[in-house]
């Protein structure tokens, strides 16, 4: 697939020098760099795990097991205003 990119002149000059020194094409060098970055980003995204923030309680108090969020929220605000 063809695409057009705007690359700063100094970066392009450096990339061309590297490609020439390594005996490869600018295209191959750019593809190699993109593959490396995409692979790193995929690993980073896949590595995220939400930490376990649970505690060693026994869940909700028996009188609140069937309570809705509004009731629980009301109790929180009642406790905060005391």
C-alpha positions in Angstrom: 0.0 0.0 0.0 1.3 3.4 -0.8 1.0 6.4 1.5 2.5 9.8 1.9 4.3 11.0 5.0 5.7 14.3 6.0 9.1 13.7 7.7 11.4 16.4 8.9 14.5 16.9 6.7 17.0 16.2 9.4 15.2 12.9 10.4 14.9 11.8 6.7 18.6 12.5 6.1 19.6 10.5 9.2 17.3 7.6 8.1 18.7 7.6 4.6 22.3 7.5 6.1 21.3 4.5 8.3 19.7 2.7 5.5 22.7 3.2 3.3 25.1 2.1 6.0 23.0 -1.1 6.7 22.7 -1.8 3.0 18.9 -1.6 3.0 16.2 0.7 1.6 14.5 3.6 3.3 11.2 1.7 2.9 12.6 -1.4 4.7 14.0 0.8 7.5 10.7 2.6 8.0 8.8 -0.7 8.0 11.2 -2.2 10.5 10.7 0.8 12.8 6.9 0.7 12.5 6.8 -3.0 13.2 9.0 -2.6 16.3 6.8 0.3 17.7 3.5 -1.5 16.9 4.8 -4.7 18.6 5.8 -2.7 21.7 2.5 -0.9 21.8 0.6 -4.2 21.5 2.6 -5.8 24.3 2.1 -2.7 26.5 -1.7 -2.7 25.9 -2.1 -6.4 26.5 0.0 -6.3 29.7 -2.4 -4.0 31.5 -4.1 -5.7 34.4 -6.4 -4.0 36.8 -5.1 -4.6 40.3 -7.1 -6.6 42.7 -8.6 -4.0 45.1 -10.8 -6.4 47.0 -10.6 -6.7 50.7 -11.1 -9.6 53.1 -14.7 -8.7 54.2 -17.8 -10.8 53.9 -19.6 -8.6 51.3 -22.5 -6.4 52.1 -24.2 -6.4 55.4 -27.2 -8.8 55.4 -29.7 -5.9 55.6 -28.1 -4.3 52.4 -27.8 -7.4 50.2 -31.0 -6.5 48.3 -30.6 -2.7 48.5 -30.2 -0.7 45.4 -27.4 1.8 44.8 -29.7 4.7 45.8 -30.1 3.2 49.3 -26.4 2.5 49.7 -25.5 6.0 48.5 -28.0 7.5 51.0 -26.3 5.6 53.8 -22.9 6.8 52.7 -24.1 10.4 52.7 -25.8 9.9 56.1 -22.6 8.6 57.6 -20.6 11.5 56.1 -22.9 14.1 57.6 -22.7 12.8 61.1 
